[in-house]
Amino acid sequence: MPFPPKRTTTYNQGRQLVDGADMQALFDAAQSSQQLNPAGAVSQAGATAINAVFVEVLAGAAASAVLLPPSYPGAEVNILNNSSNSQQVFGSGADVVQSGTSPGTFAAAATGVTLTTLNSVRFFCIKTGFWQRVVTS
């Protein structure tokens, strides 16, 4: 199931039941996982696209990167860098990524942020165009 999920049906307000296929698609998207071996260049254009909520980078080249999906409020992506090399993480399009410990410090979309080896990070979006992050070590 791709991330972010695409709405398949427009619902009317009222007391209708939600279609089971739509509920399954939302559940699949929320529990989606992906394992990556990034091989692209360290640039937004050459980064390997992320297509899941839970991502494990297995073996990335010394000069490789990953690309977050487009931001929208409520979106979340968790990345574990299980490779022996640091990875650069870029926002999609014009999306910026929090780069420092201060909440107002963001890296430009074309710059991205570094995720060191054997660390994980949680990216979440509260406002379209901005990815916040929480790094664990």
VMD Tcl script that draws the C-alpha trace (Angstrom):
set ca {
  {0.00 0.00 0.00}
  {1.53 3.31 -1.02}
  {2.00 6.13 1.42}
  {0.23 8.49 1.69}
  {-3.07 6.69 1.10}
  {-5.34 8.00 -1.60}
  {-8.97 8.63 -0.74}
  {-11.05 6.31 -2.88}
  {-14.49 7.54 -1.88}
  {-15.92 10.86 -0.82}
  {-18.21 10.40 2.15}
  {-21.36 12.33 2.92}
  {-21.98 13.54 6.42}
  {-24.45 11.39 8.25}
  {-24.75 7.96 9.77}
  {-23.32 5.87 6.92}
  {-20.92 3.00 7.44}
  {-17.41 3.27 6.01}
  {-16.71 0.84 3.20}
  {-14.53 -2.08 4.37}
  {-12.12 -1.74 1.43}
  {-11.45 1.89 2.36}
  {-10.86 0.96 6.00}
  {-8.44 -1.79 4.93}
  {-6.54 0.65 2.69}
  {-6.17 3.11 5.58}
  {-5.01 0.35 7.94}
  {-2.50 -0.95 5.38}
  {-1.09 2.54 4.84}
  {-0.75 3.17 8.59}
  {1.10 -0.12 9.07}
  {3.16 -0.07 5.87}
  {6.85 -0.92 6.00}
  {9.70 -0.73 3.53}
  {13.34 -1.83 3.40}
  {15.65 0.27 1.25}
  {19.12 0.05 -0.23}
  {19.56 3.65 -1.44}
  {21.93 3.97 -4.36}
  {21.10 7.43 -5.67}
  {23.19 10.56 -5.47}
  {23.14 12.81 -2.40}
  {20.60 15.18 -3.90}
  {16.89 15.62 -3.74}
  {16.57 14.52 -7.36}
  {18.74 11.41 -6.90}
  {17.31 10.26 -3.55}
  {15.46 6.94 -3.21}
  {11.76 7.57 -2.55}
  {10.17 6.43 0.69}
  {6.79 4.77 0.23}
  {5.87 3.61 3.76}
  {5.40 4.68 7.37}
  {8.14 2.41 8.78}
  {11.40 2.37 6.82}
  {14.64 0.46 7.42}
  {17.71 1.51 5.45}
  {19.65 -1.74 5.08}
  {22.72 -0.92 3.04}
  {23.20 2.49 1.60}
  {26.23 3.66 -0.30}
  {28.47 6.26 1.33}
  {26.93 8.87 -0.96}
  {23.21 8.10 -0.98}
  {19.95 9.62 0.21}
  {16.25 9.01 0.81}
  {13.27 11.20 -0.08}
  {10.32 11.73 2.25}
  {6.82 11.53 0.75}
  {4.87 14.77 0.26}
  {3.92 16.32 3.61}
  {0.37 16.66 4.84}
  {-0.93 17.23 8.39}
  {-0.97 13.98 10.33}
  {1.63 12.23 8.17}
  {4.40 10.33 9.93}
  {7.48 8.46 8.69}
  {9.86 6.50 10.94}
  {13.32 5.67 9.57}
  {15.94 3.32 11.03}
  {19.38 3.71 9.44}
  {20.68 0.16 9.82}
  {23.39 0.72 7.22}
  {27.07 1.38 7.82}
  {26.85 4.87 6.26}
  {25.08 8.10 7.16}
  {22.13 8.94 4.93}
  {20.83 12.30 3.77}
  {17.05 12.75 4.15}
  {15.31 15.21 1.83}
  {11.82 16.67 1.79}
  {9.72 16.18 -1.31}
  {9.28 19.12 -3.67}
  {9.49 22.33 -1.62}
  {8.96 20.56 1.75}
  {11.51 21.56 4.38}
  {12.85 19.37 7.21}
  {13.64 20.47 10.75}
  {17.43 20.57 10.95}
  {18.30 21.70 14.45}
  {17.15 21.28 17.99}
  {15.29 24.56 17.77}
  {11.74 24.08 16.42}
  {12.14 26.96 13.94}
  {15.32 25.70 12.24}
  {14.61 24.03 8.90}
  {16.87 22.77 6.12}
  {15.92 23.82 2.63}
  {14.30 21.11 0.53}
  {17.43 20.80 -1.64}
  {19.71 20.51 1.44}
  {18.04 17.91 3.63}
  {19.29 16.55 6.96}
  {21.78 13.84 7.91}
  {20.74 10.59 9.61}
  {23.80 8.92 11.09}
  {24.34 5.19 11.05}
  {22.49 2.98 13.55}
  {20.13 5.81 14.56}
  {16.44 6.26 14.00}
  {14.30 9.31 13.42}
  {10.59 10.05 13.48}
  {9.41 12.64 10.96}
  {5.94 14.07 11.44}
  {3.94 16.81 9.77}
  {1.72 19.29 11.57}
  {1.57 21.83 8.75}
  {1.81 21.18 5.01}
  {5.33 21.83 3.71}
  {7.11 21.25 7.03}
  {8.52 17.99 8.42}
  {9.40 18.04 12.14}
  {11.77 15.37 13.47}
  {12.65 13.53 16.65}
  {16.04 11.78 16.53}
  {16.94 8.82 18.74}
  {20.41 7.41 19.17}
}
mol new
graphics top color blue
foreach p $ca { graphics top sphere $p radius 0.5 }
foreach p [lrange $ca 0 end-1] q [lrange $ca 1 end] { graphics top cylinder $p $q radius 0.2 }
display resetview
